[in-house]
Amino acid sequence: MTDSQNRQAIVEKARKLKLLILDVDGVLTDGRLFFDAEGNEYKSFHARDGHGIKLLRQTGVEVAVISGRNSNSVALRMKNLGIEHVYQGHENKVAAFNEIIELTGITPDQAAHVGDDLLDLPIMIRVGLAIAVNDANFAVKQHADWCTTLPGGLGAVREVCDFIMQAQGRFDEVLNTYLK
């Protein structure tokens, strides 16, 4: 398959999407963990990723988060973004994935997953569009349909959101709301 045929196949998969599932550490963040002297954890989220999520949700695509770790900052950020399907502390991410699929009525081929590490592979092999961030583990990249040009935590999620909106013919509609 040529690069242009491969790109077209990825666009076709993105056209079908009704659900975007995101990992947190290494996807919505750069993967670094910060702790203060009292053991409080801090994470850094990119504002453009958050805005991209909001825009994508406005086009009717659901967004969910499945993380292997628990974090209050993740709960707060996802609440701020209006994401209802937030699963934390799930090292076995397939159970959370199955629950989201059942709750939403969306089929696995209508879902995409963005991951960066081996814990993400069980979902990536089940969805219609598997995406790895640019700085993902090499094995994750090997199992991805597409890799972002940007690294996790630094705009990769926005890149994914924009790509999905473009594939679904909704990006110009979103853009035009800012050009009025």
mmCIF file of the C-alpha atoms, coordinates in Angstrom:
data_MODEL
# 
_entry.id   MODEL 
# 
loop_
_atom_site.group_PDB 
_atom_site.id 
_atom_site.type_symbol 
_atom_site.label_atom_id 
_atom_site.label_alt_id 
_atom_site.label_comp_id 
_atom_site.label_asym_id 
_atom_site.label_entity_id 
_atom_site.label_seq_id 
_atom_site.pdbx_PDB_ins_code 
_atom_site.Cartn_x 
_atom_site.Cartn_y 
_atom_site.Cartn_z 
_atom_site.occupancy 
_atom_site.B_iso_or_equiv 
_atom_site.pdbx_formal_charge 
_atom_site.auth_seq_id 
_atom_site.auth_comp_id 
_atom_site.auth_asym_id 
_atom_site.auth_atom_id 
_atom_site.pdbx_PDB_model_num 
ATOM 1   C CA . MET A 1 1   ? 0.000   0.000  0.000  1.00 0.00 ? 1   MET A CA 1 
ATOM 2   C CA . THR A 1 2   ? 1.375   3.420  -0.947 1.00 0.00 ? 2   THR A CA 1 
ATOM 3   C CA . ASP A 1 3   ? 1.596   6.309  1.526  1.00 0.00 ? 3   ASP A CA 1 
ATOM 4   C CA . SER A 1 4   ? -1.361  8.055  -0.113 1.00 0.00 ? 4   SER A CA 1 
ATOM 5   C CA . GLN A 1 5   ? -3.446  4.846  -0.033 1.00 0.00 ? 5   GLN A CA 1 
ATOM 6   C CA . ASN A 1 6   ? -2.519  4.356  3.621  1.00 0.00 ? 6   ASN A CA 1 
ATOM 7   C CA . ARG A 1 7   ? -3.431  7.969  4.404  1.00 0.00 ? 7   ARG A CA 1 
ATOM 8   C CA . GLN A 1 8   ? -6.788  7.550  2.660  1.00 0.00 ? 8   GLN A CA 1 
ATOM 9   C CA . ALA A 1 9   ? -7.504  4.355  4.627  1.00 0.00 ? 9   ALA A CA 1 
ATOM 10  C CA . ILE A 1 10  ? -6.816  6.242  7.877  1.00 0.00 ? 10  ILE A CA 1 
ATOM 11  C CA . VAL A 1 11  ? -9.101  9.102  6.794  1.00 0.00 ? 11  VAL A CA 1 
ATOM 12  C CA . GLU A 1 12  ? -11.849 6.553  6.012  1.00 0.00 ? 12  GLU A CA 1 
ATOM 13  C CA . LYS A 1 13  ? -11.497 5.080  9.510  1.00 0.00 ? 13  LYS A CA 1 
ATOM 14  C CA . ALA A 1 14  ? -11.627 8.578  11.047 1.00 0.00 ? 14  ALA A CA 1 
ATOM 15  C CA . ARG A 1 15  ? -14.824 9.398  9.133  1.00 0.00 ? 15  ARG A CA 1 
ATOM 16  C CA . LYS A 1 16  ? -16.646 6.618  11.024 1.00 0.00 ? 16  LYS A CA 1 
ATOM 17  C CA . LEU A 1 17  ? -15.575 7.731  14.500 1.00 0.00 ? 17  LEU A CA 1 
ATOM 18  C CA . LYS A 1 18  ? -18.101 8.537  17.196 1.00 0.00 ? 18  LYS A CA 1 
ATOM 19  C CA . LEU A 1 19  ? -15.760 8.049  20.168 1.00 0.00 ? 19  LEU A CA 1 
ATOM 20  C CA . LEU A 1 20  ? -12.207 9.119  20.981 1.00 0.00 ? 20  LEU A CA 1 
ATOM 21  C CA . ILE A 1 21  ? -10.572 7.366  23.937 1.00 0.00 ? 21  ILE A CA 1 
ATOM 22  C CA . LEU A 1 22  ? -7.477  8.943  25.460 1.00 0.00 ? 22  LEU A CA 1 
ATOM 23  C CA . ASP A 1 23  ? -4.796  7.704  27.806 1.00 0.00 ? 23  ASP A CA 1 
ATOM 24  C CA . VAL A 1 24  ? -3.564  10.327 30.277 1.00 0.00 ? 24  VAL A CA 1 
ATOM 25  C CA . ASP A 1 25  ? 0.122   9.979  31.220 1.00 0.00 ? 25  ASP A CA 1 
ATOM 26  C CA . GLY A 1 26  ? 2.143   10.337 28.039 1.00 0.00 ? 26  GLY A CA 1 
ATOM 27  C CA . VAL A 1 27  ? -0.857  11.392 25.911 1.00 0.00 ? 27  VAL A CA 1 
ATOM 28  C CA . LEU A 1 28  ? -2.705  14.212 27.683 1.00 0.00 ? 28  LEU A CA 1 
ATOM 29  C CA . THR A 1 29  ? 0.491   14.917 29.635 1.00 0.00 ? 29  THR A CA 1 
ATOM 30  C CA . ASP A 1 30  ? 4.134   14.569 28.679 1.00 0.00 ? 30  ASP A CA 1 
ATOM 31  C CA . GLY A 1 31  ? 4.358   11.543 30.968 1.00 0.00 ? 31  GLY A CA 1 
ATOM 32  C CA . ARG A 1 32  ? 6.388   13.178 33.712 1.00 0.00 ? 32  ARG A CA 1 
ATOM 33  C CA . LEU A 1 33  ? 5.032   12.920 37.253 1.00 0.00 ? 33  LEU A CA 1 
ATOM 34  C CA . PHE A 1 34  ? 5.599   15.748 39.734 1.00 0.00 ? 34  PHE A CA 1 
ATOM 35  C CA . PHE A 1 35  ? 5.297   15.291 43.507 1.00 0.00 ? 35  PHE A CA 1 
ATOM 36  C CA . ASP A 1 36  ? 5.755   17.853 46.268 1.00 0.00 ? 36  ASP A CA 1 
ATOM 37  C CA . ALA A 1 37  ? 7.294   17.087 49.675 1.00 0.00 ? 37  ALA A CA 1 
ATOM 38  C CA . GLU A 1 38  ? 3.900   16.000 51.020 1.00 0.00 ? 38  GLU A CA 1 
ATOM 39  C CA . GLY A 1 39  ? 3.367   13.528 48.172 1.00 0.00 ? 39  GLY A CA 1 
ATOM 40  C CA . ASN A 1 40  ? 0.811   15.619 46.264 1.00 0.00 ? 40  ASN A CA 1 
ATOM 41  C CA . GLU A 1 41  ? 0.901   14.850 42.564 1.00 0.00 ? 41  GLU A CA 1 
ATOM 42  C CA . TYR A 1 42  ? 0.865   17.518 39.849 1.00 0.00 ? 42  TYR A CA 1 
ATOM 43  C CA . LYS A 1 43  ? 0.297   17.164 36.122 1.00 0.00 ? 43  LYS A CA 1 
ATOM 44  C CA . SER A 1 44  ? 0.609   19.615 33.277 1.00 0.00 ? 44  SER A CA 1 
ATOM 45  C CA . PHE A 1 45  ? -2.058  19.653 30.549 1.00 0.00 ? 45  PHE A CA 1 
ATOM 46  C CA . HIS A 1 46  ? -1.749  21.548 27.280 1.00 0.00 ? 46  HIS A CA 1 
ATOM 47  C CA . ALA A 1 47  ? -4.474  24.177 26.787 1.00 0.00 ? 47  ALA A CA 1 
ATOM 48  C CA . ARG A 1 48  ? -4.708  23.484 23.034 1.00 0.00 ? 48  ARG A CA 1 
ATOM 49  C CA . ASP A 1 49  ? -5.383  19.795 23.713 1.00 0.00 ? 49  ASP A CA 1 
ATOM 50  C CA . GLY A 1 50  ? -8.252  20.790 25.996 1.00 0.00 ? 50  GLY A CA 1 
ATOM 51  C CA . HIS A 1 51  ? -9.683  23.207 23.464 1.00 0.00 ? 51  HIS A CA 1 
ATOM 52  C CA . GLY A 1 52  ? -9.444  20.564 20.739 1.00 0.00 ? 52  GLY A CA 1 
ATOM 53  C CA . ILE A 1 53  ? -11.383 18.134 22.937 1.00 0.00 ? 53  ILE A CA 1 
ATOM 54  C CA . LYS A 1 54  ? -14.109 20.722 23.492 1.00 0.00 ? 54  LYS A CA 1 
ATOM 55  C CA . LEU A 1 55  ? -14.338 21.442 19.758 1.00 0.00 ? 55  LEU A CA 1 
ATOM 56  C CA . LEU A 1 56  ? -14.463 17.751 18.856 1.00 0.00 ? 56  LEU A CA 1 
ATOM 57  C CA . ARG A 1 57  ? -17.214 17.135 21.403 1.00 0.00 ? 57  ARG A CA 1 
ATOM 58  C CA . GLN A 1 58  ? -19.206 20.012 19.863 1.00 0.00 ? 58  GLN A CA 1 
ATOM 59  C CA . THR A 1 59  ? -19.206 18.103 16.557 1.00 0.00 ? 59  THR A CA 1 
ATOM 60  C CA . GLY A 1 60  ? -20.857 15.118 18.263 1.00 0.00 ? 60  GLY A CA 1 
ATOM 61  C CA . VAL A 1 61  ? -17.829 12.894 18.852 1.00 0.00 ? 61  VAL A CA 1 
ATOM 62  C CA . GLU A 1 62  ? -17.745 11.533 22.426 1.00 0.00 ? 62  GLU A CA 1 
ATOM 63  C CA . VAL A 1 63  ? -14.468 11.644 24.341 1.00 0.00 ? 63  VAL A CA 1 
ATOM 64  C CA . ALA A 1 64  ? -13.475 9.240  27.108 1.00 0.00 ? 64  ALA A CA 1 
ATOM 65  C CA . VAL A 1 65  ? -10.381 8.821  29.273 1.00 0.00 ? 65  VAL A CA 1 
ATOM 66  C CA . ILE A 1 66  ? -8.907  5.575  30.562 1.00 0.00 ? 66  ILE A CA 1 
ATOM 67  C CA . SER A 1 67  ? -5.850  5.801  32.803 1.00 0.00 ? 67  SER A CA 1 
ATOM 68  C CA . GLY A 1 68  ? -3.889  3.219  34.717 1.00 0.00 ? 68  GLY A CA 1 
ATOM 69  C CA . ARG A 1 69  ? -3.257  5.734  37.509 1.00 0.00 ? 69  ARG A CA 1 
ATOM 70  C CA . ASN A 1 70  ? -5.524  7.700  39.851 1.00 0.00 ? 70  ASN A CA 1 
ATOM 71  C CA . SER A 1 71  ? -5.087  11.460 40.063 1.00 0.00 ? 71  SER A CA 1 
ATOM 72  C CA . ASN A 1 72  ? -7.221  14.273 41.458 1.00 0.00 ? 72  ASN A CA 1 
ATOM 73  C CA . SER A 1 73  ? -5.807  16.649 38.848 1.00 0.00 ? 73  SER A CA 1 
ATOM 74  C CA . VAL A 1 74  ? -7.071  14.365 36.072 1.00 0.00 ? 74  VAL A CA 1 
ATOM 75  C CA . ALA A 1 75  ? -10.549 14.257 37.621 1.00 0.00 ? 75  ALA A CA 1 
ATOM 76  C CA . LEU A 1 76  ? -10.607 18.065 37.856 1.00 0.00 ? 76  LEU A CA 1 
ATOM 77  C CA . ARG A 1 77  ? -9.327  18.616 34.310 1.00 0.00 ? 77  ARG A CA 1 
ATOM 78  C CA . MET A 1 78  ? -11.765 16.131 32.779 1.00 0.00 ? 78  MET A CA 1 
ATOM 79  C CA . LYS A 1 79  ? -14.664 17.687 34.698 1.00 0.00 ? 79  LYS A CA 1 
ATOM 80  C CA . ASN A 1 80  ? -13.584 21.094 33.350 1.00 0.00 ? 80  ASN A CA 1 
ATOM 81  C CA . LEU A 1 81  ? -13.615 19.684 29.810 1.00 0.00 ? 81  LEU A CA 1 
ATOM 82  C CA . GLY A 1 82  ? -17.045 18.085 30.300 1.00 0.00 ? 82  GLY A CA 1 
ATOM 83  C CA . ILE A 1 83  ? -15.798 14.537 29.787 1.00 0.00 ? 83  ILE A CA 1 
ATOM 84  C CA . GLU A 1 84  ? -18.237 12.142 31.439 1.00 0.00 ? 84  GLU A CA 1 
ATOM 85  C CA . HIS A 1 85  ? -16.505 8.824  30.792 1.00 0.00 ? 85  HIS A CA 1 
ATOM 86  C CA . VAL A 1 86  ? -13.417 9.007  33.011 1.00 0.00 ? 86  VAL A CA 1 
ATOM 87  C CA . TYR A 1 87  ? -11.878 5.748  34.204 1.00 0.00 ? 87  TYR A CA 1 
ATOM 88  C CA . GLN A 1 88  ? -8.851  5.991  36.482 1.00 0.00 ? 88  GLN A CA 1 
ATOM 89  C CA . GLY A 1 89  ? -6.836  3.272  38.192 1.00 0.00 ? 89  GLY A CA 1 
ATOM 90  C CA . HIS A 1 90  ? -7.527  0.755  35.410 1.00 0.00 ? 90  HIS A CA 1 
ATOM 91  C CA . GLU A 1 91  ? -4.335  -1.107 34.576 1.00 0.00 ? 91  GLU A CA 1 
ATOM 92  C CA . ASN A 1 92  ? -6.586  -3.596 32.768 1.00 0.00 ? 92  ASN A CA 1 
ATOM 93  C CA . LYS A 1 93  ? -8.048  -1.042 30.413 1.00 0.00 ? 93  LYS A CA 1 
ATOM 94  C CA . VAL A 1 94  ? -10.191 -3.505 28.444 1.00 0.00 ? 94  VAL A CA 1 
ATOM 95  C CA . ALA A 1 95  ? -12.856 -3.705 31.167 1.00 0.00 ? 95  ALA A CA 1 
ATOM 96  C CA . ALA A 1 96  ? -13.227 0.089  31.118 1.00 0.00 ? 96  ALA A CA 1 
ATOM 97  C CA . PHE A 1 97  ? -13.272 0.049  27.303 1.00 0.00 ? 97  PHE A CA 1 
ATOM 98  C CA . ASN A 1 98  ? -16.024 -2.590 27.267 1.00 0.00 ? 98  ASN A CA 1 
ATOM 99  C CA . GLU A 1 99  ? -18.075 -0.575 29.754 1.00 0.00 ? 99  GLU A CA 1 
ATOM 100 C CA . ILE A 1 100 ? -17.775 2.600  27.665 1.00 0.00 ? 100 ILE A CA 1 
ATOM 101 C CA . ILE A 1 101 ? -18.802 0.720  24.526 1.00 0.00 ? 101 ILE A CA 1 
ATOM 102 C CA . GLU A 1 102 ? -21.809 -0.747 26.334 1.00 0.00 ? 102 GLU A CA 1 
ATOM 103 C CA . LEU A 1 103 ? -22.869 2.572  27.899 1.00 0.00 ? 103 LEU A CA 1 
ATOM 104 C CA . THR A 1 104 ? -22.580 4.588  24.699 1.00 0.00 ? 104 THR A CA 1 
ATOM 105 C CA . GLY A 1 105 ? -23.845 1.979  22.240 1.00 0.00 ? 105 GLY A CA 1 
ATOM 106 C CA . ILE A 1 106 ? -20.899 2.831  20.001 1.00 0.00 ? 106 ILE A CA 1 
ATOM 107 C CA . THR A 1 107 ? -19.239 -0.096 18.253 1.00 0.00 ? 107 THR A CA 1 
ATOM 108 C CA . PRO A 1 108 ? -15.464 -0.685 18.583 1.00 0.00 ? 108 PRO A CA 1 
ATOM 109 C CA . ASP A 1 109 ? -14.911 0.181  14.906 1.00 0.00 ? 109 ASP A CA 1 
ATOM 110 C CA . GLN A 1 110 ? -16.472 3.608  15.587 1.00 0.00 ? 110 GLN A CA 1 
ATOM 111 C CA . ALA A 1 111 ? -13.878 4.274  18.298 1.00 0.00 ? 111 ALA A CA 1 
ATOM 112 C CA . ALA A 1 112 ? -10.297 5.523  18.231 1.00 0.00 ? 112 ALA A CA 1 
ATOM 113 C CA . HIS A 1 113 ? -7.722  5.216  20.974 1.00 0.00 ? 113 HIS A CA 1 
ATOM 114 C CA . VAL A 1 114 ? -4.646  7.375  21.502 1.00 0.00 ? 114 VAL A CA 1 
ATOM 115 C CA . GLY A 1 115 ? -1.879  5.703  23.492 1.00 0.00 ? 115 GLY A CA 1 
ATOM 116 C CA . ASP A 1 116 ? 1.808   5.817  24.232 1.00 0.00 ? 116 ASP A CA 1 
ATOM 117 C CA . ASP A 1 117 ? 2.761   2.668  26.156 1.00 0.00 ? 117 ASP A CA 1 
ATOM 118 C CA . LEU A 1 118 ? 2.167   -1.067 26.348 1.00 0.00 ? 118 LEU A CA 1 
ATOM 119 C CA . LEU A 1 119 ? -0.853  -0.740 28.676 1.00 0.00 ? 119 LEU A CA 1 
ATOM 120 C CA . ASP A 1 120 ? -2.677  0.880  25.749 1.00 0.00 ? 120 ASP A CA 1 
ATOM 121 C CA . LEU A 1 121 ? -2.204  -1.989 23.286 1.00 0.00 ? 121 LEU A CA 1 
ATOM 122 C CA . PRO A 1 122 ? -5.188  -4.105 24.437 1.00 0.00 ? 122 PRO A CA 1 
ATOM 123 C CA . ILE A 1 123 ? -7.526  -1.245 23.489 1.00 0.00 ? 123 ILE A CA 1 
ATOM 124 C CA . MET A 1 124 ? -5.593  -0.198 20.403 1.00 0.00 ? 124 MET A CA 1 
ATOM 125 C CA . ILE A 1 125 ? -6.052  -3.648 18.835 1.00 0.00 ? 125 ILE A CA 1 
ATOM 126 C CA . ARG A 1 126 ? -9.830  -3.485 19.467 1.00 0.00 ? 126 ARG A CA 1 
ATOM 127 C CA . VAL A 1 127 ? -10.708 -0.069 18.020 1.00 0.00 ? 127 VAL A CA 1 
ATOM 128 C CA . GLY A 1 128 ? -11.326 1.100  14.480 1.00 0.00 ? 128 GLY A CA 1 
ATOM 129 C CA . LEU A 1 129 ? -8.457  3.620  14.568 1.00 0.00 ? 129 LEU A CA 1 
ATOM 130 C CA . ALA A 1 130 ? -5.371  3.089  16.729 1.00 0.00 ? 130 ALA A CA 1 
ATOM 131 C CA . ILE A 1 131 ? -3.228  6.195  17.223 1.00 0.00 ? 131 ILE A CA 1 
ATOM 132 C CA . ALA A 1 132 ? 0.163   6.574  18.894 1.00 0.00 ? 132 ALA A CA 1 
ATOM 133 C CA . VAL A 1 133 ? 1.682   9.860  19.982 1.00 0.00 ? 133 VAL A CA 1 
ATOM 134 C CA . ASN A 1 134 ? 4.996   10.738 18.353 1.00 0.00 ? 134 ASN A CA 1 
ATOM 135 C CA . ASP A 1 135 ? 7.091   9.802  21.392 1.00 0.00 ? 135 ASP A CA 1 
ATOM 136 C CA . ALA A 1 136 ? 5.263   6.531  22.101 1.00 0.00 ? 136 ALA A CA 1 
ATOM 137 C CA . ASN A 1 137 ? 7.030   3.259  22.810 1.00 0.00 ? 137 ASN A CA 1 
ATOM 138 C CA . PHE A 1 138 ? 8.229   1.629  19.587 1.00 0.00 ? 138 PHE A CA 1 
ATOM 139 C CA . ALA A 1 139 ? 5.912   -1.390 20.010 1.00 0.00 ? 139 ALA A CA 1 
ATOM 140 C CA . VAL A 1 140 ? 2.900   0.906  20.358 1.00 0.00 ? 140 VAL A CA 1 
ATOM 141 C CA . LYS A 1 141 ? 3.893   2.708  17.167 1.00 0.00 ? 141 LYS A CA 1 
ATOM 142 C CA . GLN A 1 142 ? 4.146   -0.656 15.380 1.00 0.00 ? 142 GLN A CA 1 
ATOM 143 C CA . HIS A 1 143 ? 0.523   -1.423 16.259 1.00 0.00 ? 143 HIS A CA 1 
ATOM 144 C CA . ALA A 1 144 ? -0.817  2.043  15.447 1.00 0.00 ? 144 ALA A CA 1 
ATOM 145 C CA . ASP A 1 145 ? -2.652  2.948  12.271 1.00 0.00 ? 145 ASP A CA 1 
ATOM 146 C CA . TRP A 1 146 ? -1.297  6.480  12.581 1.00 0.00 ? 146 TRP A CA 1 
ATOM 147 C CA . CYS A 1 147 ? 1.302   8.350  14.668 1.00 0.00 ? 147 CYS A CA 1 
ATOM 148 C CA . THR A 1 148 ? 1.001   12.030 15.508 1.00 0.00 ? 148 THR A CA 1 
ATOM 149 C CA . THR A 1 149 ? 3.764   14.448 14.593 1.00 0.00 ? 149 THR A CA 1 
ATOM 150 C CA . LEU A 1 150 ? 3.608   16.004 18.069 1.00 0.00 ? 150 LEU A CA 1 
ATOM 151 C CA . PRO A 1 151 ? 4.581   14.318 21.345 1.00 0.00 ? 151 PRO A CA 1 
ATOM 152 C CA . GLY A 1 152 ? 2.197   13.511 24.169 1.00 0.00 ? 152 GLY A CA 1 
ATOM 153 C CA . GLY A 1 153 ? 1.269   16.450 26.384 1.00 0.00 ? 153 GLY A CA 1 
ATOM 154 C CA . LEU A 1 154 ? 2.465   18.958 23.812 1.00 0.00 ? 154 LEU A CA 1 
ATOM 155 C CA . GLY A 1 155 ? -0.396  19.185 21.340 1.00 0.00 ? 155 GLY A CA 1 
ATOM 156 C CA . ALA A 1 156 ? -0.739  15.591 20.103 1.00 0.00 ? 156 ALA A CA 1 
ATOM 157 C CA . VAL A 1 157 ? -4.356  15.363 21.266 1.00 0.00 ? 157 VAL A CA 1 
ATOM 158 C CA . ARG A 1 158 ? -5.232  18.607 19.460 1.00 0.00 ? 158 ARG A CA 1 
ATOM 159 C CA . GLU A 1 159 ? -3.616  17.183 16.332 1.00 0.00 ? 159 GLU A CA 1 
ATOM 160 C CA . VAL A 1 160 ? -5.854  14.112 16.644 1.00 0.00 ? 160 VAL A CA 1 
ATOM 161 C CA . CYS A 1 161 ? -8.995  16.187 17.259 1.00 0.00 ? 161 CYS A CA 1 
ATOM 162 C CA . ASP A 1 162 ? -8.276  18.429 14.267 1.00 0.00 ? 162 ASP A CA 1 
ATOM 163 C CA . PHE A 1 163 ? -7.584  15.379 12.076 1.00 0.00 ? 163 PHE A CA 1 
ATOM 164 C CA . ILE A 1 164 ? -10.894 13.732 13.034 1.00 0.00 ? 164 ILE A CA 1 
ATOM 165 C CA . MET A 1 165 ? -12.833 16.955 12.414 1.00 0.00 ? 165 MET A CA 1 
ATOM 166 C CA . GLN A 1 166 ? -11.131 17.371 9.028  1.00 0.00 ? 166 GLN A CA 1 
ATOM 167 C CA . ALA A 1 167 ? -11.814 13.753 8.043  1.00 0.00 ? 167 ALA A CA 1 
ATOM 168 C CA . GLN A 1 168 ? -15.467 14.167 8.991  1.00 0.00 ? 168 GLN A CA 1 
ATOM 169 C CA . GLY A 1 169 ? -15.773 17.459 7.097  1.00 0.00 ? 169 GLY A CA 1 
ATOM 170 C CA . ARG A 1 170 ? -16.474 19.437 10.278 1.00 0.00 ? 170 ARG A CA 1 
ATOM 171 C CA . PHE A 1 171 ? -13.267 21.450 10.748 1.00 0.00 ? 171 PHE A CA 1 
ATOM 172 C CA . ASP A 1 172 ? -14.239 24.353 8.473  1.00 0.00 ? 172 ASP A CA 1 
ATOM 173 C CA . GLU A 1 173 ? -17.575 24.652 10.279 1.00 0.00 ? 173 GLU A CA 1 
ATOM 174 C CA . VAL A 1 174 ? -15.732 24.919 13.614 1.00 0.00 ? 174 VAL A CA 1 
ATOM 175 C CA . LEU A 1 175 ? -13.149 27.311 12.162 1.00 0.00 ? 175 LEU A CA 1 
ATOM 176 C CA . ASN A 1 176 ? -15.822 29.597 10.713 1.00 0.00 ? 176 ASN A CA 1 
ATOM 177 C CA . THR A 1 177 ? -17.274 30.246 14.183 1.00 0.00 ? 177 THR A CA 1 
ATOM 178 C CA . TYR A 1 178 ? -13.989 32.020 14.976 1.00 0.00 ? 178 TYR A CA 1 
ATOM 179 C CA . LEU A 1 179 ? -13.861 33.991 11.728 1.00 0.00 ? 179 LEU A CA 1 
ATOM 180 C CA . LYS A 1 180 ? -17.134 35.865 12.235 1.00 0.00 ? 180 LYS A CA 1 
# 
